[in-house]
Amino acid sequence: MTDGNFVDYVKMHVTSGNGGKGSMHLLREKYNAKGGPDGGDGGRGGHVILRGNKNLWTLFHYKLKRHFKAEHGGNGSSNRSSGADGQDVYLDVPLGTVVKDSLTNEVLFEITEHGEERIVAEGGKGGRGNWHFKSPTNQTPRYAQPGIPCEEKDILLELKVLADVGLVGFPNAGKSTLLSVITSAKPKIGDYEFTTLKPNLGIVEYRDYRSFVMADIPGIIEGASEGKGLGHYFLRHIERNSTLLFLIPADSPDISKEYDILLNELKKYNPELLDKERFIAISKSDMLDDELMEEMSIELKRDLDTPFMFISSVAQLGIVELKDKLWEMLNA
């Protein structure tokens, strides 16, 4: 999937169907000149329904079409015949989609399970036909209920990717390279900052046909929680990851300080992110010899309160051990 095909934010206008009108029909037959009221009820207007689909990873299919309207309910007719219900409109969305009111920014609901259906615009109820209103004092009512009007809404669809492990780090820390090595994903890789502009997902194959999902999140910079860099466009994707893998390159001037900056940005954006399981991978470690790696380990054990490991995606150093550690954390 290319960056241009990944769409995680969509504004949409949805309209349900009007309820059908109740009938005011009076029965008139050859041998029954005054048969009384027999007008049927109007049909229900169609709903607009959002439905979770585990096979979707993006909102790209709503990039060009953003107006959706359900059918109106049919009108009632004679012989107490009810009008047909309007056809519902189903909008499939990826799991992890948050639905908000466009005007108030209020969260309406979230779609997190495959096949989960939520009505976002409810169809109007059909009006009752005149036979409902007959009484001993009014045996030929010549009125019926109109249908209830449709609902119109402007909504926001906001995708937060669902992944077991989220890769967190500064730009050009090697996150995309790790994802390409540890999964079959093919993210864009380059030796410059912000190569990744959209999250990439990959499935990590583990032993005995087991697997878990890893997400490469675009690089964080200091001030991202205030919207700097790519800011809020990607920080929300971290909220759904059960484990956070911090990737810090071995040639970083100060690994502990870089980790503190990343933690601080997550805390300012959403303090609950710090409750997730965390692990640090020191990337690009193929440039270190054994002696230097040992010295760095002693310093990091003193300065960090989070377990860490030295890895190299290019040299395949520590990759198997990293997968073992992540599987252990996911199934603790």
C-alpha positions in Angstrom: 0.0 0.0 0.0 1.4 3.4 -1.0 1.3 6.5 1.1 -1.3 8.0 -1.2 -3.6 5.1 -0.7 -3.6 5.3 3.0 -6.4 7.5 4.1 -7.2 7.6 7.9 -9.4 10.7 8.1 -12.6 11.3 6.2 -15.5 13.8 6.4 -18.8 12.4 5.3 -22.4 13.5 4.9 -25.0 10.8 5.6 -28.8 11.0 5.1 -31.2 8.3 6.2 -34.6 7.7 4.5 -37.9 9.4 5.3 -40.6 7.2 6.7 -43.5 6.4 4.3 -46.9 8.1 4.7 -49.8 6.2 6.2 -52.8 5.6 3.9 -56.2 7.3 4.3 -58.0 4.7 2.2 -61.6 3.8 2.9 -62.9 0.4 1.8 -65.4 0.7 -1.1 -66.6 -2.5 -2.7 -69.6 -3.5 -4.8 -71.4 -5.1 -1.9 -69.7 -3.1 0.8 -70.2 0.6 0.1 -69.1 1.8 3.5 -66.5 -0.8 4.5 -64.6 1.6 6.8 -60.9 2.6 7.0 -58.3 0.1 5.8 -55.3 2.4 5.1 -52.0 0.7 5.8 -48.9 2.0 7.5 -45.9 3.6 5.8 -42.6 1.8 5.6 -39.6 2.6 7.7 -36.9 4.8 6.0 -33.5 3.2 5.3 -30.8 3.4 7.9 -27.2 4.4 7.2 -25.1 1.7 9.0 -21.4 1.5 9.6 -20.0 -2.1 9.6 -16.6 -3.3 10.7 -14.6 -5.2 8.2 -11.3 -6.9 9.2 -10.1 -7.0 5.6 -9.9 -3.2 5.3 -6.9 -1.3 6.5 -7.7 2.2 5.3 -10.6 4.6 4.5 -9.3 5.1 0.9 -12.6 3.9 -0.6 -14.3 7.0 0.8 -11.7 9.4 -0.5 -13.8 10.5 -3.5 -17.4 9.6 -2.6 -18.5 11.2 0.7 -22.3 11.6 0.4 -24.5 8.7 1.2 -28.3 8.5 1.2 -30.6 5.7 2.2 -34.0 4.9 0.5 -37.3 6.4 1.6 -39.9 4.1 3.1 -42.9 3.3 0.8 -46.4 4.7 1.5 -49.1 2.6 2.9 -52.0 1.4 0.7 -55.4 -0.2 0.9 -56.2 -3.5 2.7 -54.0 -2.4 5.5 -51.0 -3.1 3.3 -47.8 -1.6 4.7 -45.3 0.3 2.5 -41.9 -1.3 1.9 -39.1 -0.4 4.2 -36.4 1.7 2.6 -33.2 -0.1 1.7 -30.4 0.4 4.3 -27.0 1.7 3.2 -24.0 -0.2 4.7 -20.6 1.5 4.9 -17.8 -0.9 5.6 -14.9 0.5 7.6 -11.7 -0.9 9.0 -11.5 -2.0 12.6 -10.3 0.8 14.8 -12.5 3.5 13.2 -13.7 6.3 15.5 -16.9 8.1 14.5 -17.3 11.7 15.6 -19.9 14.4 15.1 -18.4 16.9 12.7 -19.9 19.9 14.3 -19.3 19.2 18.0 -16.3 16.7 17.6 -18.1 14.4 20.1 -17.2 10.8 19.8 -20.4 8.9 18.8 -18.9 5.3 18.8 -16.0 3.2 17.8 -15.9 0.1 15.5 -13.5 -2.5 16.9 -15.0 -5.9 15.9 -15.5 -7.6 12.5 -19.2 -7.6 11.5 -20.1 -5.0 14.2 -22.9 -2.8 13.0 -23.8 0.7 14.3 -26.5 2.9 13.0 -25.1 6.4 12.3 -28.3 7.9 10.8 -31.6 6.3 11.7 -34.4 6.0 9.1 -37.7 7.7 9.9 -40.6 5.6 11.2 -43.5 5.1 8.8 -46.7 6.9 9.6 -49.7 4.9 10.8 -52.7 4.3 8.4 -56.2 5.6 9.2 -57.5 2.2 10.4 -55.5 2.8 13.6 -57.6 5.8 14.4 -61.1 4.4 14.1 -63.3 4.5 17.2 -66.9 4.2 18.1 -67.2 8.0 17.8 -65.1 8.3 14.6 -65.7 5.3 12.4 -64.4 6.8 9.2 -61.2 8.8 10.1 -60.0 10.6 7.0 -56.5 11.2 8.2 -53.3 9.3 8.7 -49.9 10.0 10.0 -47.1 11.3 7.8 -43.8 9.5 8.1 -41.0 10.8 10.4 -38.4 12.8 8.4 -34.9 11.5 7.8 -31.8 12.2 9.8 -28.9 14.2 8.2 -25.5 14.2 9.8 -22.0 15.4 9.0 -19.6 12.9 10.6 -15.9 12.4 10.8 -14.3 8.9 10.4 -10.9 8.7 12.1 -8.9 5.5 11.9 -6.6 4.4 14.7 -4.7 1.4 13.4 -5.1 -1.8 15.3 -1.8 -3.5 15.9 -0.2 -5.6 18.6 3.1 -3.8 18.5 3.7 -0.1 17.6 7.2 1.1 16.5 8.0 4.4 18.2 11.0 6.5 17.5 12.5 9.7 16.0 12.6 10.0 12.2 15.3 7.9 10.5 15.7 5.6 13.5 15.3 2.5 11.3 11.7 1.6 12.0 10.7 0.9 8.3 13.9 -1.1 7.8 13.0 -3.3 10.9 9.4 -3.7 9.6 10.7 -4.8 6.2 13.0 -7.4 7.8 10.7 -8.8 10.5 7.6 -8.9 8.3 6.7 -9.2 4.6 5.7 -5.6 4.4 7.4 -3.3 1.9 7.5 0.2 3.4 9.3 3.0 1.7 12.9 3.2 3.1 15.3 6.1 2.7 18.2 7.7 4.4 16.4 10.9 5.3 13.8 12.0 7.9 10.1 11.5 7.4 10.5 8.8 4.8 7.4 7.3 6.3 4.4 9.6 6.1 1.6 7.1 6.9 1.5 4.1 9.2 2.6 0.8 7.7 1.3 -2.6 9.0 3.1 -5.9 8.8 2.4 -9.4 10.1 5.2 -10.9 12.1 5.3 -14.7 11.6 6.3 -16.5 14.7 6.9 -20.1 15.6 4.2 -22.8 15.2 2.2 -20.7 12.7 1.5 -18.0 15.3 1.8 -14.3 14.3 1.2 -10.8 15.5 0.8 -7.4 13.9 3.4 -4.7 14.0 2.8 -1.0 13.0 5.5 1.4 11.7 4.4 4.8 13.0 5.8 7.9 11.3 8.7 9.4 13.3 8.0 11.5 16.4 9.8 14.9 16.9 9.9 17.0 20.0 6.7 19.0 20.2 4.6 16.4 18.2 2.0 16.4 21.0 1.3 20.1 20.1 1.0 19.2 16.4 4.5 19.9 15.2 5.9 17.7 12.4 3.2 15.2 11.6 1.8 15.7 15.2 -1.7 14.4 15.8 -1.9 12.8 12.4 0.0 9.8 13.7 0.0 9.9 17.5 -3.5 8.6 17.6 -2.4 5.4 15.9 -0.3 4.5 18.9 -3.3 4.5 21.2 -4.5 1.1 19.9 -1.1 -0.8 20.2 -0.9 -3.1 23.2 2.9 -3.0 23.3 5.2 -0.1 22.3 8.7 -0.9 20.9 10.9 2.2 21.1 13.6 2.2 18.4 16.7 4.3 19.1 19.8 4.2 16.9 23.1 3.2 18.5 24.7 6.3 17.1 22.3 8.6 19.0 24.2 11.3 21.0 22.2 10.4 24.1 20.0 7.3 24.1 18.5 8.0 27.5 17.6 11.6 26.7 16.0 10.5 23.4 13.9 7.9 25.2 12.8 10.6 27.7 11.7 12.9 24.9 9.7 10.2 23.2 8.0 9.3 26.5 7.3 12.9 27.3 5.6 13.5 23.9 3.4 10.4 24.5 2.5 11.5 28.0 1.5 15.0 26.9 -0.6 13.6 24.1 -2.3 10.9 26.3 -1.0 10.0 29.7 -2.6 6.5 29.4 -0.1 5.6 26.8 2.5 5.2 29.5 0.5 2.4 31.0 1.3 0.2 28.0 4.1 -2.4 27.9 7.3 -0.8 26.7 10.6 -2.2 25.3 13.6 -0.5 23.8 15.6 -1.8 20.8 18.9 -0.1 20.1 19.0 -0.2 16.3 22.0 0.0 13.9 24.1 -2.0 16.5 26.2 -3.6 13.7 28.4 -0.5 14.0 29.3 -1.4 17.6 32.0 -3.8 18.6 31.6 -6.1 21.6 33.5 -3.9 24.0 31.6 -0.8 23.2 28.3 -2.6 23.4 29.2 -3.9 26.9 30.1 -0.3 28.0 26.8 1.0 26.7 24.8 -1.8 28.4 26.3 -0.8 31.8 25.3 2.8 31.3 21.9 2.1 29.9 21.0 -0.3 32.8 21.9 2.5 35.2 19.9 5.3 33.3 16.9 3.4 31.9 14.0 1.9 33.8 12.9 -0.1 30.7 14.4 -3.3 29.4 16.4 -3.0 26.1 18.2 -5.0 23.5 20.8 -4.4 20.8 19.6 -5.2 17.3 20.6 -4.6 13.7 18.0 -5.1 10.9 20.7 -5.1 8.2 23.0 -7.6 9.9 20.0 -9.6 11.3 21.5 -9.1 14.8 19.1 -9.9 17.6 16.0 -10.1 15.4 15.0 -13.6 16.5 15.5 -12.7 20.2 13.5 -9.5 19.6 10.5 -11.5 18.2 10.8 -13.9 21.2 10.7 -10.9 23.6 7.7 -9.3 21.9 5.7 -12.5 21.8 6.5 -13.0 25.5 5.3 -9.4 26.3 2.1 -9.8 24.2 1.2 -13.1 26.0 2.2 -12.2 29.5 
